[in-house]
Amino acid sequence: MAWMFAGISGAAYEDASLTYLTCSLLPVLNIYEYIITFSQEVDTVWKRPWTKISVLLISARWAMLAFAVLQLIPNSSKVCQYH
C-alpha cells in the first residue's frame, strides 16, 4: 500500500508498473536477440561480398540496437517516452 501514501491509486500504480516493465523489457529482449544472432550475422553478411541488401540489413540491425540502448537510458521527464 505504499502507493496510497503518495496519492496514487492501486490501479494507477499497477498500470505505471506494467508500462515501466514493458518499456524496460522490450529493449533488453532486442539486445538479447542481437547478441544471440550475431554469429549468424557474421556468417551471413560480414564474410560475403557487400551488396545493397547487406548494407540495408546491417544498417537496420545496428539502428535497432542503438535505439534499444537509447531506450534504456532514462530521460529527465519520463522513463518511457511512448506511454
Order of alpha helices (4+ residues) and beta strands (2+ residues): alpha-alpha-alpha
